[in-house]
Amino acid sequence: MIGSRLQPRYPFDHVLGITIVGLAIFGLIMISSASVYESYQVYVRQGVDCGIIDANCNDFYFWRQVRNILVAIPLGLIAAAIPYLFWRKAALGIFVGSIILLIALFLPGLSTGWGTSQSWLTIPILSSIQPVEVAKLGLIFYLARWMESRSSAIGTIENGFIPFAVILGIVVFLLILQPDFGSVLVMTLIATAIYFAAGARVKHIVVGGIIAASLALLVVNLGGLDYVKNRFASFIDPSLDPEGIGFQVKQSLIAVGKGGVFGAGLEGATQRFGYLPEVQSDAIYAATAEAFGFFGSTIIAGFFLLIAYHGFRIAAAVPDRFGQLAAVGLSAALAGQAFVHIGVNIALLPYTGITLPFVSYGGSSLATSFVIAGILLNISKYANIHSANFYREQNISARQERKRLQRGF
């Protein structure tokens, strides 16, 4: 098997690495500015006297994010040092483990809610984690391993589409029960990207999307998921819930609009003062648009396009099928989540709590983002990204040779 003979031959993708570090630094800058009001509120609730002169009550989330980064970077470096074929061997275990963690959210005494979602597990040493972050890795590696040996069957209904739908459906069903609509979108994007790269037929993806949307509508209506219905209704008309979801949508748009072309600057941004809910995490892109305007926020979006470009470029140059599909899934995880977050913040998608990778406040999300980036950087050491067409041409030549032999020439 070719995977067992692979050896790293190239330097890691420096542009990808620099982009990721740059986003993390930018995230610290934004959190230090955007979370001033929220930090003050936390310290007051903790009983700190913020009225005294030497009290610094503006940095709660900033220092916690520094701590998160100090944990996430070593995890990313470890992931970058592990040969990526390790994840092929561990794929089934990670996937099954992530399903167990998602089920554990429904066990009394283990889960912790936030807002409308029951998405955190309370673990003594690790404080709390989000099982969905583990599920991202489990889904990526299991789908990549499952599809690598089924290239000829992926385009069929019985051996391609149906098993794929079942695997994705298990994860999505557990996320809907939480409920976590944002993660459903991200997981679907990741799985669809891998499925398409593996050779799925476009018509299967389109028909599958229509079926999934119809089933989701049925589950929402019959399952009493008023939370989801309210979010879609407020997305269409924010005035329907002016003090809830509609308020979040309106304040995000006000922040984006106030930023104009070049922004109001970090000091001139006012939506961060209690107007934007969860400004340091779920609404960090809207805060970025207010501070740095259309110009600055577009650059941030462009960085995630750059991550996607380099990730797919790596996928095209890796000489084994698992590496190709894993790189596609990892790239889709970072870029897909970023654009779901951006779409929510500019009201192109219904409002849902989802972080912006490397930028938003959050321990589990940041750690997973760095691990994903580390694995992608490890894969890049096996890929000659400067000659990405080589492996594509090699595969085409091999297929042509097989056809020639089958014809008896």
N, C-alpha and C positions, 0 to 999 in steps of 0.2 A: 504494500500500500504506500502511495506517495507521501501521505502525511507522516508516516513513521520515519522517513528519511529527510524530512525538512530540517534545515539549519538556518539560523539567522545570518543573512549575508549583507544586509544594508543598514545604514544608520536609520534611526527612527525619524518619523516625519517631523522635522523641527518647526515648520510653519503651524502644524496642528498643535504641537505642544505649547508654543509661544501664545497662540490664540487662546488656549484654555487658561493659561496662567494670567493673561491679560484680562479675561472676563472675570476671573476670581478677584483680582485686584480692584477692578471696576466695581464689582459687587460690594466689596468692603467700603468703598467710597460712598456708594449709594445708600447702603444701610446706615452708615454713620450719620448721614444727612437726613434720610427719609424717616428714620425711626426715632427721632428726637422726642416727639410727642408721646409715642407709644412707650418708649423707655421711661419717660417721666411718670406715666400712669402706673407702670409696673412697680417702680420704686415707691411711689406713694402707697400702693396697695400693700407693699411689704413693710410699711411703717417708717420708711426713711424720711427724715425731716429735710425736704428739698428746699426749705426757705432759708437755711443758713448759707452764708456766703461761700464757704468752701465745699459745699455739697455739689457733686457732679452727678446729676440725675438724667443725663442725656445719652448714656453710652451702654445701657443694658444689653441691647441686641448686638451692638458692635462687638463687644468683648466676647459674647457667646459665639458670634460668627467666627471670630479669630480662633477660638477654641475648636470650633467645628472644622475650620481649615487645617489646623494643626493635626487633627485626627485624619481628615480626608486625604491630605497630600501623601502621607506615608502609605495609606491604603492604595492610592493610585500608583505609587512607585513600586509597591509589592506586585500589584497586578501587571505592571509593565515589565517586571522581571520574570514573571512566570510564562513559560512557553504556552502559547494559546491552545495547543492541542490538549493541554491538561483539562481545559473546559469541555472538550469533546467527551473525555472519559467521565467527567463529573456531571454532564448535562442532565441525565435522568435523575440523579440524586438531588441536584439543585431544584429541578422542576417539581419533583414530589415534595421536597421540603418546603418549597414556597406555597404549594397548595395546602399543606398542613398548617403553615403559619396563617394563611388567609382564613382557613376554617376556625383556627384558634381565636380569631376576632369575635366569634359568636359565643365563646365560652365565658360564663360569668366570672368576673374578677380579674380577667386577663386583659381586656380591651379598654381603651380610653377614647372617649369621643371628643371631637372638636367641631363646633358648629353643628351641621346636620349629618356629619359623617362619623362612623365608628371605624377608624382606620389605623389606630395605633395600638401596639401591644406593649404592655408594661412589663419590663424585664428588670430584675433587681440591679444587675451590674451595668447594663446598657441604658438604664433609665427607660426610654421608650423607642421603639422602632416602627417603621411602616413596612408591613409585609409586602406591599405592592412593589417596593423597591427591589426586594429579593426576587419577586415574581417576574420583573422585567428581565433580569439575567436568566432566570430559569426558562422563560418562554423563548428567548433568543437562542440560547444554546440547544434547547431540546428541539426546536423547529429546525435549526441548522443541521443538527445531527440526523434528525428523522428524514429530512429532504435530500441530504447529500447523496444517498444511495438510491433515490427514487426519481431520478431526473426524467426517465421515460414514462413514469406513471403520474407525475404531478399534474399533467394536463388532462387527466381523466376525472370523471365524476366519482366513481366508486373507490379508487385508490389514491386520489389526490384531494379533491375538494371536500368530500365528506369527512375523512380523517382530520384534515386541517380545520374544518369548522368545529369538529368535536373538541379538539385540543384548545382552540381559542375560546370556544363556548364555555368550557369549564372555568377558565380564568375570568372571563367577562361576567358570568353568572354570579360568582362570588363577589366581584366588585360591585355589581348592581345591588346586591343585598346590603352593602355597607350603609348607604349607597355612595359611590364614588364615580360620578359621571366623567370627570376630567381624566381619571386613569383609564376608564373604558375607552375613551377616544385615543389616548396615547398607545395603549396595548393593541388596539385595532390597527393603528397606523404601523406599528412595528411589525406585527404579524403579516399584514398585507404586503409590506415592502419585501419581507423575506420570501413570501409566497410568490410574488411577482418575479423576483430575481431568480427563483428556483425553476421558473418555466411555466407558471400558471397561465391559463388562457384569460384574456381580458374579459371575455363574456362571462366566465365563471365568477370573476371578482365583482363585476357589475351586478349580476343576478344575485350573488351572495349578499352584496351590500343592500339590495332592495329587500331581500328576505329578512336580513338582520334588522333593518330599520322597521319593517312591519312587525316583527316579533317584539322588538323593543317597545313599540307603540302599544302593542297588546298588553305586555307585562306592566307598563306604566299605568295603563287605564284600569286593568283588572287587579293589579297588585297593590293599589292604594299608595303609589309613590307620588304623593302630592308635591313633594319637594322638587322632583324633576319637572312635573307639569308647570309648577309656578315659575321655574327658571326659564323654561321655553316661552311661557306667556309674557314674563317680564322682559325677555330678550326682544320680543316683537313689540311690546308696548310697556316701557319702564314705568309709566304712570299707574299701572295696575298694582304695584307694590312699592309706593314711594318711600317707605321707611325701611324696606328690606333689600331684596335683590335689585329692585329698580333704583334705589339710592346708590348702590355700588356701581351700577352701570352708568348712571348719570355723572357721578363724581369722577369716574375714570375718563369719560369723554370730556368733562370740563378740564381735567388736568392735561389731556392730550391737546385740546383746543387752545388752552392758555399758553402752552409751550411755543406755539407758532412755528416759525422756521428755525430759529436758532436758540430758542428756549429762554426761560426766565432766570436761569442760573440756580445753583444750589441754594443760595441765600434768598433768592426771589421766589422760589417755589413755595406755595402756601397750602396746596391740597394735602400735604403731608401732616398738617396740624389737625389731625382728628377727622378729616373729611374722607380720606380714602381708607376703608377698612383693610386691615392686614397689608398695609402699604409696604412693609419690609419684605413681604413674601409674595402673596398672590397678586399684588398690584404694583410690583416694582417696575414693570415696563411703563405703566402710565406715569409713575413718578419720574422715570427717566425722560419720557417725552416732555413733561412739564419743565424739567430742569435744563434739558439740552435740545429740545425742540425736534422738529421733523428731521433735521440734519443729523443730530446726534443719535436719535433713536433708530434711524435707518442704518447708521453705521453698526450699531449693536445687532440689529437684525441681519446685516450683511456678514457679521462674524459667524453667525450660525449657518448661513448659507455656505461660508467658507469651510466650516466643519463638515457639512454634508458633502461638499465637493471633494474634500480630501479623503473623507471616509469612503465614498463610493469609488474614488480613484484607487485607494488601497485595495478595495474589494476586487476591482478589475485586474489587479496585478498579482494577487495571491495565487500560487500554483495549485491549491487544493480546494475542493468544493466546500468543505466545512468552513475554512477560513473566509472564503468569498461570502457565503451566506451570513456568517457571524458578523463580518465587517459591515454588511448592509444593515443588519438588525441593530448593531451598536450605533451606527451613524443615524439611523432613523430614530433611535431612542432619544438622542440628544437634540437633533434638529426638529424632530416631530413634536417633542414636548415643548420646545422653545416656541414653535409657531402656534401651538394650541394656546400657550400662555399669552402670546402677542395677540392672537385673534380674539381672545376673551377680553383683553384690556382695551382693544379698540372697537369692541362690540360687533365683531364679525362672527363670533360664536357665543352661545349662551354662557352666562357667567358661571364659572366653576373654579374651585380652589385648586390651582396648579402652579407649581413654582417654575421660575426661569432658571435652567441649569447654570450652575457656577455663580449666578448673580443673586438670586433670592436667598433670604434667610431660611435655614433649615438643615438640621444635622443629617437625617437619613437621606434626603434628596441630594445633598452636597457630596456625601460619602459615595453614594451610588454613581453619581455623575463622574467623579474622579476615578472610580474603579472602571467604569465603562471606557473612559478616555485612556486609562492605562492599558487596558486590554487591546484597544484599537491601536495604540502606539506600539505595543508588542507585535501585533500582526503586521504593522508597517515595516518591521525589521526583516520580514520574510518576503516582502513585496518590492519589486523593482518598479517603483512608481514612475520612473523616468522612461520606462519601456512597457507601459501598461498594455499596449496592443500586442505584445509578444505572446502572452498566454492566450489571448483571444484568438489570434491567428493560428497558434499551435492547436487549439481545440478544434477550430474549423478544419484545419488540415487533417487532423485525426479522424474527424467525422467523414470527410470526403474519402479518405483512404479506406475506411470501413465499408462505405457504400460501393467503392470500386471493387473490393474483394468479394462483396456479396453478389455483385453482378457477374463475377467470374473472370474479370480482366486481370 
